[in-house]
Amino acid sequence: MATLKEIAEKVGVSVATVSRVLNYDTTLSVSDETRRRIFEVAQELNYKTLRERSQQARESFRFGLIHWYSERQEIDDPYYMAIRLGVEKECFDRGIELVKLFKQNGVYPTERMEGLDGVIAVGKFGPKEVEVFAAGAKQIVFVDCSPDEHRFDSVVIDLRQATVTVLDYLLRLGHTKIGYIGGREYVDGETPIRDEREAAFYEYLYVKGLYDSRYVWIGAFTAEDGYRLMKEAVSGGDLPTAFFIASDSMAIGALRALHEAGIAVPEEAAIVGFNDIPTAAFLHPPLSTVKVYTEFMGETAVELLIERLTTKRAICKKVVVPTELVIRSSSEGNEKGSGR
C-alpha cells in the first residue's frame, strides 16, 4: 500500500500537505490543481486514509474476546461484565465479528483462536497464560492488566492515584483511623497478584504515621466476603471511623454487616467503595465510590486493536484511563456533594 511520502514525492509537495488534503482540511491554503493532483495520485497508488482503513475493518475483522472469569463468576462481579459489554458494543457498532472465549473448568478454549485477526484479553493473566495466548494470536490487547508492555497493547486504570484520591478525601474529612477491606486474586492458578490499591493504602498512610495493620482485612472480591470481613472488623471492638473498600460488591456486604450491628453510616463509619456499579447509587445509604469507566475501557481496546492491524504499528501502546471519585451519602461530611 502506498505511503504519504510516495504521494508527496510524486506530486512535489510536502507530506504534511498531502495528509491535510486527503483528510479534507479546509483551513489549508493550496491551489485547486495541487489538490486535484494529490487525489489523483492517491487513487492511482491505491492509498487509503486511516478513516478509510477503519471502514474496511468494519467489514473484514474477526476478533476473539478472552475473559478470565467464567460466565458464573462474571455474574458475581459486574466490573468485568461492564468491560465485556464495552467490547461487544464497539465490535457491533463497527460490524466486527466477535468470538467469546470464556474460561471453562480453569481452561481457555484456545483452539477457537485459529483464524482470528486479533484477541482482546479481559482480566488478570500470568506469564504462562500470556504465552498460551501469544502462541495462538499475533495481536493481543490486554484490558485491566499490562503483562508485557513491550509486546502487547493494554488498557488499564491508575489504581494508585485512585487510592490516593480516596485517602486525601477521607483525611480532609478528619478521619485518622482508616480501614481497608480488599481482595486477593491469582494468576496461573496459584500466583497471587499485587493489588496496587492495597499497596498504595499502606504506603500513603505509613508515611503519614497513620497506618495500622489491625485495620486491614483481605478476602475475595465478593459481597459475601465483604460481609464476613466487616463482621470481623466490628467484632474486634476498635472500629475505624472510615473504610476504603476495594470493590462495590464487597462494600454491599460490608454495609449489611454494619446495619446488622447497629452502626450508623456515615456517622460512625464512613464507607467509600470502588467501581461505581449501577446499584451503588441506590443502596442505603447511597455509596460513595471510585467511578471506573469500564465500558470505555472495552471500547478503547477494540480501537487499539483495529489501529494496530490497519496501520501496522510496531510500537506498543499503554492507555491509562482516569477514574473519578463520586461522593454520596455513605461518606458525606464537610465536603458534601464535592469530590469531582
Stockholm file with secondary structure:
# STOCKHOLM 1.0

chainA/1-340         MATLKEIAEKVGVSVATVSRVLNYDTTLSVSDETRRRIFEVAQELNYKTLRERSQQARESFRFGLIHWYSERQEIDDPYYMAIRLGVEKECFDRGIELVKLFKQNGVYPTERMEGLDGVIAVGKFGPKEVEVFAAGAKQIVFVDCSPDEHRFDSVVIDLRQATVTVLDYLLRLGHTKIGYIGGREYVDGETPIRDEREAAFYEYLYVKGLYDSRYVWIGAFTAEDGYRLMKEAVSGGDLPTAFFIASDSMAIGALRALHEAGIAVPEEAAIVGFNDIPTAAFLHPPLSTVKVYTEFMGETAVELLIERLTTKRAICKKVVVPTELVIRSSSEGNEKGSGR
#=GR chainA/1-340 SS CCCHHHHHHHHTSCHHHHHHHHTTCTTCCCCHHHHHHHHHHHHHTTCCCHHHHHHHHHHHCEEEEEESSCHHHHHHCHHHHHHHHHHHHHHHHHTCEEEEEECBTTBCCGGGGTTCSEEEEESCCCHHHHHHHHHHCSCEEEESCCSCTTTSEEEEECHHHHHHHHHHHHHHTTCCSEEEEEECCEETTTEECCCHHHHHHHHHHHHTTCCCGGGEEEECSSHHHHHHHHHHHHHTSCCCSEEEESCHHHHHHHHHHHHHTTCCTTTTCEEEEEECCGGGGGSSSCCEEEEECHHHHHHHHHHHHHHHHHHCCCSCCEEEECEEEECCTTTCSTTTTCCC
#=GC SS_cons         CCCHHHHHHHHTSCHHHHHHHHTTCTTCCCCHHHHHHHHHHHHHTTCCCHHHHHHHHHHHCEEEEEESSCHHHHHHCHHHHHHHHHHHHHHHHHTCEEEEEECBTTBCCGGGGTTCSEEEEESCCCHHHHHHHHHHCSCEEEESCCSCTTTSEEEEECHHHHHHHHHHHHHHTTCCSEEEEEECCEETTTEECCCHHHHHHHHHHHHTTCCCGGGEEEECSSHHHHHHHHHHHHHTSCCCSEEEESCHHHHHHHHHHHHHTTCCTTTTCEEEEEECCGGGGGSSSCCEEEEECHHHHHHHHHHHHHHHHHHCCCSCCEEEECEEEECCTTTCSTTTTCCC
//
